[in-house]
Amino acid sequence: MIIPLQKQITKATHNTSKLMQRMEVLAQPLQSLLMGKWFKLICGASFQDLAVIKSLTLVYSLAGADCLDVAADLAVIETVRESMELVKSLTDQAQKKGYPRQGLPWLMVSLNDGEDPHFRKASFNAQNCPPDCPRPCQNICPVDAIKPQGVLKEKCYGCGRCLSICPLQLIQADSHQTNPEMICSEITKGHIQAIEIHTQVGHQDQFATLWEKIKPYHGSLELLAISCPEHPQSIPYLEHIYHLISPLKCPLLWQTDGRPMSGDIGKGTTHAAIRYAQKVLNAELPGYVQLAGGTNDYTVSKLESLGLRQKIAGVAYGSYARSIIGPLLSGLETLSLGQSPPESLWSAVNRAYHLVAEIKNTGLKNN
């Protein structure tokens, strides 16, 4: 059958447009990995506060983040997709304010192969709390998840700071296992570009079981990340994982999660992540190396002082990234397409951009 010329042109134009859109999505994150300028925002593998997730991903995407790491939750994924529509609508405004034009970040979901501190929620029975308790748990919670009536599950991301501070040890951590089947269709639809697997030494069988469920879909991914806490046998274990998952159809990233969920505590928390990164670099494992766990505004300067900055692909920021823009997020969750954004959005983007720029080595054009 001969297809009319006009239809051929229309089809070719449509295909080109789709290709250009895909290239726009891929260009920034992939280039960042290759150039060692990768910035990942960690929203939290157990964090399900949709309003905050929408605001966080909006702000850091406009500021130039390459990847958004979120919980393997369909509601969370849909919220981030809505946020990305807002990002696209605000790109021109961001450029006018001097921020470099960015493609959309990759969406990454985190999975676990067993018990892991990233996949837990605090809980307690408020009826057991004495009336005169000073409630140190409520004061120490970084996301205001603890209330007199108990823990707001959607806000808790499992940092564990409340567990040891309770005077009567009434707070417990409830772990959960992610369901990889739930997000497989999102991968094939192109809604998810990356997966991060949280594992640990001794989980060979659990990892293999999880990998068998993901393996049929990994060819549709742009990146696979492996996060494993430091251990005397971590390098042999990571080598075992590499051989198990090879050959890969996408790039591989090793996340050196030094001191999980602690970046907002103080600058010294970054040391564990850097030591672990150096250990993985020395092992010369195939793949990219990215820091996480305790990362903050001290991380890049410390890497530079140790001569490691050019050897890593980038840095992921979680609790610290949230803490520096938290006071500016109020009201952003109601922003929708077609609305004029409040000035607080650009104040938050500016603050986030200064963190992103430490990785990107860029400055505002208008400043």
C-alpha positions in Angstrom: 0.0 0.0 0.0 1.3 3.4 -1.0 1.0 6.0 1.8 0.2 9.5 0.5 3.1 11.9 0.8 1.2 14.3 3.2 0.5 11.4 5.5 4.2 10.3 5.4 5.2 13.9 6.3 2.7 14.1 9.1 3.8 10.7 10.5 7.5 11.6 10.2 6.8 15.0 12.0 4.9 13.2 14.7 7.7 10.7 15.2 10.4 13.4 15.2 8.4 15.3 17.8 8.2 12.3 20.0 11.9 11.6 19.6 12.7 15.2 20.5 10.5 15.0 23.6 12.3 11.8 24.7 15.7 13.4 24.0 14.7 16.4 26.1 13.9 14.0 29.0 17.1 12.1 28.6 19.6 14.9 27.8 20.0 16.5 31.1 20.2 13.5 33.4 22.4 11.4 31.1 24.8 14.3 30.4 25.0 15.0 34.1 26.0 11.4 34.8 28.6 11.5 32.1 30.0 14.8 33.3 30.0 14.1 37.0 27.3 16.7 37.7 24.4 14.5 38.8 22.0 15.9 41.4 19.4 13.6 42.9 16.6 14.7 45.2 15.6 12.0 47.7 11.9 12.5 48.7 12.0 9.3 50.8 11.3 5.7 50.2 8.6 5.7 52.9 7.5 9.4 52.5 3.9 9.7 51.3 2.9 13.3 52.1 1.6 14.1 48.6 1.4 17.9 49.2 5.0 18.1 50.3 6.2 15.8 47.5 4.5 17.9 44.9 6.1 21.0 46.2 9.6 19.5 46.7 9.7 18.0 43.2 8.4 21.2 41.6 11.0 23.3 43.3 14.0 21.1 42.7 13.1 20.3 39.2 13.0 24.0 38.3 16.3 24.3 40.2 17.9 21.7 37.9 17.7 18.3 39.6 18.5 15.3 37.4 16.5 12.7 39.3 13.6 12.5 41.8 13.8 9.5 44.1 10.3 8.6 45.5 8.4 5.8 47.2 7.1 3.0 45.0 3.6 4.2 45.5 1.1 4.9 42.7 -0.3 8.0 44.3 3.2 9.4 44.8 4.1 8.6 41.2 1.0 10.4 39.9 1.6 13.4 42.1 5.2 13.7 40.7 3.8 13.5 37.2 1.4 16.3 37.9 4.3 18.3 39.3 6.2 17.7 36.1 3.4 19.3 34.1 3.7 22.4 36.2 7.5 22.4 35.7 7.0 22.4 31.9 4.5 25.3 32.1 6.9 27.3 34.2 10.1 26.7 32.3 10.0 30.0 30.4 9.4 32.0 33.6 12.4 30.2 35.2 14.6 31.1 32.2 13.5 34.8 32.4 14.6 34.8 36.1 18.1 33.5 35.0 17.8 29.8 35.7 19.3 27.6 32.9 16.9 25.7 30.7 16.5 22.2 32.0 15.0 19.0 30.7 12.7 17.0 32.9 14.4 14.9 35.7 14.2 11.2 35.7 11.7 9.7 38.1 13.2 6.9 40.3 11.4 4.6 42.7 13.0 2.8 45.5 12.5 -0.9 46.3 13.8 -3.1 49.1 14.8 -6.7 49.2 14.2 -7.0 53.0 14.2 -5.0 56.2 15.8 -1.6 55.7 15.6 1.6 57.7 14.4 3.5 54.6 11.3 1.3 54.5 9.7 1.8 58.0 7.3 4.0 59.9 7.3 5.0 63.5 4.2 4.1 65.6 3.0 4.2 69.2 -0.2 4.0 71.2 -0.9 7.5 72.4 -3.0 6.2 75.2 0.1 4.8 76.8 1.8 8.2 77.0 1.8 9.9 80.4 -0.1 13.2 80.5 3.0 15.0 81.8 5.4 13.7 79.2 7.5 16.6 77.7 7.1 14.8 74.3 10.7 15.0 73.1 9.7 12.8 70.1 7.4 15.5 68.9 10.2 18.1 69.1 12.8 16.0 67.4 10.7 14.9 64.4 12.0 16.7 61.3 8.7 16.5 59.3 6.2 17.2 62.1 4.8 13.7 61.8 4.2 13.1 65.6 1.0 14.5 67.1 -0.7 13.9 70.5 -2.9 11.3 68.8 0.0 9.4 67.3 2.2 9.3 64.2 0.9 10.7 60.9 1.9 7.7 58.7 2.1 9.6 55.4 4.6 12.1 56.8 6.9 9.7 58.6 9.9 8.7 56.5 11.6 6.4 59.0 14.5 8.5 60.2 14.3 6.8 63.6 15.2 9.8 65.7 12.2 9.4 67.9 12.9 5.8 68.7 15.6 6.3 71.2 14.5 9.6 72.6 11.2 8.4 74.0 11.6 8.3 77.9 9.5 5.1 78.2 10.6 3.5 74.9 7.0 3.4 73.7 7.8 4.0 70.0 8.4 1.2 67.6 9.5 1.0 63.9 7.1 -0.9 61.6 9.0 -2.2 58.5 7.3 -2.8 55.2 8.2 -4.6 52.0 7.6 -2.9 48.6 5.7 -4.6 45.9 7.7 -4.5 42.6 4.8 -5.8 40.6 2.8 -2.6 41.4 5.2 -0.4 39.5 6.1 -2.6 36.6 3.3 -1.2 34.4 4.5 2.3 35.2 7.9 1.3 33.8 6.5 0.0 30.5 4.4 3.2 30.2 7.6 5.3 30.5 6.4 6.9 33.7 9.4 5.6 35.6 12.9 6.0 34.2 15.0 4.6 37.1 14.9 2.1 39.9 16.9 2.0 43.1 17.3 -1.3 45.0 18.1 -1.1 48.7 19.9 -4.2 49.8 22.6 -5.2 52.4 25.3 -7.8 53.0 23.7 -11.2 53.5 20.7 -10.5 51.3 22.0 -12.6 48.4 18.9 -14.7 48.1 16.4 -11.9 48.7 18.2 -9.7 46.1 18.1 -12.5 43.6 14.4 -13.0 44.2 13.6 -9.3 43.7 15.9 -9.0 40.7 14.0 -11.8 38.9 10.8 -9.7 39.2 12.5 -6.6 37.9 14.7 -8.1 35.3 12.1 -8.4 32.5 11.5 -4.7 32.7 15.0 -3.3 33.2 15.5 -2.8 29.5 12.9 0.0 29.6 14.9 1.8 32.3 17.4 4.6 31.8 19.3 3.8 35.1 19.5 1.1 37.8 20.9 2.2 41.2 22.1 -0.1 44.0 22.1 1.2 47.6 23.9 -0.9 50.2 25.1 0.3 53.7 28.7 0.0 54.5 30.0 -3.3 55.9 33.3 -5.0 56.1 32.1 -7.3 53.3 30.3 -4.7 51.3 32.7 -4.7 48.3 32.6 -8.5 47.8 28.8 -8.3 48.1 28.5 -5.5 45.6 30.8 -7.5 43.2 28.4 -10.5 43.7 25.4 -8.2 42.8 27.2 -6.9 39.7 27.8 -10.4 38.3 24.2 -11.4 39.1 22.6 -8.5 37.2 25.1 -8.5 34.3 24.7 -7.9 31.4 22.7 -4.8 32.0 20.7 -2.9 29.4 21.1 0.5 31.2 23.7 2.4 33.2 24.5 1.3 36.7 24.9 3.6 39.7 26.3 2.7 43.2 24.8 4.8 46.0 27.1 5.1 49.0 24.6 5.7 51.7 26.9 6.6 54.5 24.6 7.8 57.3 21.0 7.6 56.1 18.6 10.4 56.6 20.9 12.6 58.6 22.0 15.5 56.3 20.1 18.1 58.3 21.8 17.2 61.6 25.2 18.8 60.9 28.0 19.0 58.4 30.0 16.1 60.0 27.4 13.5 58.9 28.7 13.7 55.3 32.0 12.0 56.3 30.6 8.5 56.4 29.2 8.9 52.8 32.6 10.1 51.5 34.5 7.4 53.2 32.2 4.8 51.7 32.4 6.4 48.3 36.2 6.3 48.4 36.0 2.6 49.3 33.8 1.8 46.3 36.0 3.9 44.0 39.1 2.1 45.1 37.3 -1.2 44.3 36.9 0.0 40.7 33.4 -1.5 40.4 31.9 -0.9 37.0 29.3 1.9 37.1 28.9 5.4 38.5 29.3 6.3 42.1 27.0 8.7 43.9 27.0 9.9 47.5 23.9 9.8 49.8 23.2 9.6 53.5 24.3 12.6 55.6 25.0 14.8 52.5 24.6 18.6 52.9 26.2 21.9 51.9 29.6 20.7 53.3 29.7 17.6 51.0 31.1 19.1 47.8 33.8 21.2 49.5 34.9 18.2 51.4 35.1 16.1 48.3 37.2 18.8 46.6 39.6 19.1 49.5 40.2 15.3 49.3 40.6 15.3 45.5 37.5 13.2 45.0 35.2 15.6 43.3 36.1 14.6 39.8 35.9 10.9 40.6 32.2 10.7 41.5 29.1 11.1 39.3 27.2 13.2 41.8 25.4 13.6 45.1 21.9 12.8 46.4 20.3 15.0 49.0 17.4 14.1 51.1 16.7 15.5 54.6 19.0 18.5 54.0 17.4 19.3 50.7 14.0 19.4 52.4 15.2 21.4 55.4 16.5 24.4 53.5 13.3 25.1 51.6 10.7 23.7 54.1 9.6 27.1 55.4 8.9 28.3 51.8 6.7 25.3 50.7 3.5 26.4 52.3 0.8 27.1 49.7 2.7 25.6 46.7 0.7 22.3 47.0 -2.4 24.1 45.7 -0.7 25.5 42.6 -2.2 24.3 39.4 -1.7 24.7 35.6 -2.6 28.2 34.4 -2.2 29.8 37.8 0.4 32.5 38.5 2.9 31.1 41.0 3.5 32.9 44.3 6.8 34.6 44.8 7.5 32.1 47.5 8.0 29.5 44.7 10.9 31.4 43.2 12.4 32.1 46.7 12.4 28.3 47.2 13.8 27.7 43.8 16.6 30.2 44.4 17.5 28.5 47.7 17.4 25.0 46.1 19.4 26.2 43.1 22.4 27.2 45.3 22.6 23.6 46.5 22.2 22.2 42.9 24.8 24.7 41.6 27.4 23.2 43.9 27.2 20.1 41.8 26.6 21.8 38.5 29.3 24.4 38.9 27.0 27.1 37.6 25.6 30.5 38.6 22.5 32.5 38.0 22.7 34.3 34.7 21.0 37.4 36.0 23.1 37.6 39.2 
